[in-house]
Amino acid sequence: MHDPITVLGLVAGCFSTFALAPQAIKVYKTQHVEQLSIGMLGLMFCGACLWLTYGLLRDDVSIIWANAVAFLFITYMGGKKVADIRRTGKR
């Protein structure tokens, strides 16, 4: 069993990470990304990469797990947004 601090980190990571899930699901279902800001996605991508690196350096499973999953959500939405920008020319 993990210590209570690790459990707290995992639960907090689940809430923070899966807050992105409804938006990613909406993008998947509708294929519409007009509501997404490329600036926000870029900042979130950089933040997730930095947090993931930090977690790997600290060997902290809760930070690694949460940010690896967040990275996947952000990368998916960002990829869809970039493809839409290229297709339409609209940011």
C-alpha positions, 0 to 999 in steps of 0.5 A, spaced: 500 500 500 502 506 498 503 512 503 497 517 504 501 522 501 502 518 494 495 517 495 493 524 495 498 526 489 494 520 485 487 523 487 489 530 485 492 528 479 486 524 477 482 530 478 486 535 474 488 530 469 481 528 467 478 535 468 481 535 460 477 529 458 470 532 457 473 537 452 477 531 449 471 527 448 467 533 445 473 534 440 473 527 438 465 527 438 464 533 434 471 534 430 470 542 432 476 545 435 474 553 434 472 553 442 480 551 443 485 556 444 492 555 441 495 559 446 492 555 452 494 548 448 501 550 447 502 553 455 498 546 457 503 542 453 509 546 455 507 545 462 505 538 462 512 536 459 515 540 464 511 537 470 513 530 467 520 531 466 520 534 474 516 527 476 521 523 472 527 526 475 524 526 482 521 519 481 514 521 483 509 516 480 503 521 482 506 527 478 509 522 472 502 518 471 498 525 471 502 529 467 503 523 462 495 522 461 494 530 461 500 530 455 496 525 451 489 529 452 493 535 450 497 533 444 490 530 441 487 536 442 493 540 440 494 536 434 486 537 432 487 544 433 493 545 428 490 541 423 484 545 423 488 551 423 492 549 417 485 547 413 482 553 415 487 558 416 483 561 422 486 561 429 
